[in-house]
């Protein structure tokens, strides 16, 4: 637990003004969170790769979470 809090202290923030809320999960909740994060990362990587390699067509709504941010 101490290591988690020490890592959080060194995470970047704007002039150290952002308040931190630390959540520690384990068991089934951790597995669900981990799978969701991995799926989101894979989706974003696929969207970036498709955007870089393919024609500039507008994505379908909800198909690429980074499309709205990247324009």
C-alpha positions in Angstrom: 0.0 0.0 0.0 2.8 2.4 0.8 4.3 1.8 -2.7 1.0 2.7 -4.3 0.8 6.0 -2.4 4.5 6.8 -3.1 3.9 6.2 -6.8 0.9 8.5 -6.7 3.0 11.3 -5.1 5.4 11.3 -8.0 2.7 11.3 -10.8 2.7 14.5 -12.9 0.3 17.3 -12.1 0.1 21.0 -12.9 2.3 22.6 -10.2 1.2 19.8 -7.9 -2.3 21.4 -7.6 -4.4 18.4 -8.6 -5.9 16.5 -5.7 -5.4 12.8 -5.9 -8.0 10.2 -5.0 -6.4 6.7 -4.8 -8.5 3.6 -5.3 -7.2 0.1 -4.6 -9.1 -2.8 -6.0 -8.5 -6.5 -5.8 -10.1 -9.8 -6.8 -13.0 -9.7 -9.3 -13.2 -5.9 -9.3 -9.5 -5.8 -10.3 -9.9 -8.3 -13.1 -12.9 -6.4 -14.5 -11.0 -3.1 -14.4 -7.9 -4.6 -15.9 -9.9 -6.2 -18.8 -11.7 -2.9 -19.4 -8.5 -0.9 -19.5 -6.8 -3.4 -21.9 -9.8 -3.4 -24.2 -9.9 0.4 -24.3 -6.1 0.6 -25.0 -6.4 -2.0 -27.8 -9.4 -0.1 -29.3 -7.4 3.2 -29.2 -4.3 1.7 -30.8 -6.4 0.2 -33.6 -8.1 3.5 -34.2 -4.7 5.3 -34.4 -3.4 2.7 -36.8 -6.4 2.8 -39.0 -6.3 6.6 -39.0 -2.7 6.7 -40.0 -2.9 4.0 -42.7 -6.3 4.5 -44.2 -8.4 7.1 -46.0 -9.8 10.0 -43.9 -13.3 8.9 -43.5 -15.4 9.9 -40.6 -15.7 7.1 -38.0 -19.0 5.7 -37.1 -20.4 7.1 -33.8 -19.0 5.3 -30.9 -16.6 3.2 -33.0 -13.4 5.1 -32.2 -13.2 6.8 -28.8 -10.2 9.0 -29.9 -11.8 10.2 -33.1 -13.6 13.1 -31.5 -10.5 14.2 -29.7 -8.3 14.0 -32.7 -10.7 15.7 -35.1 
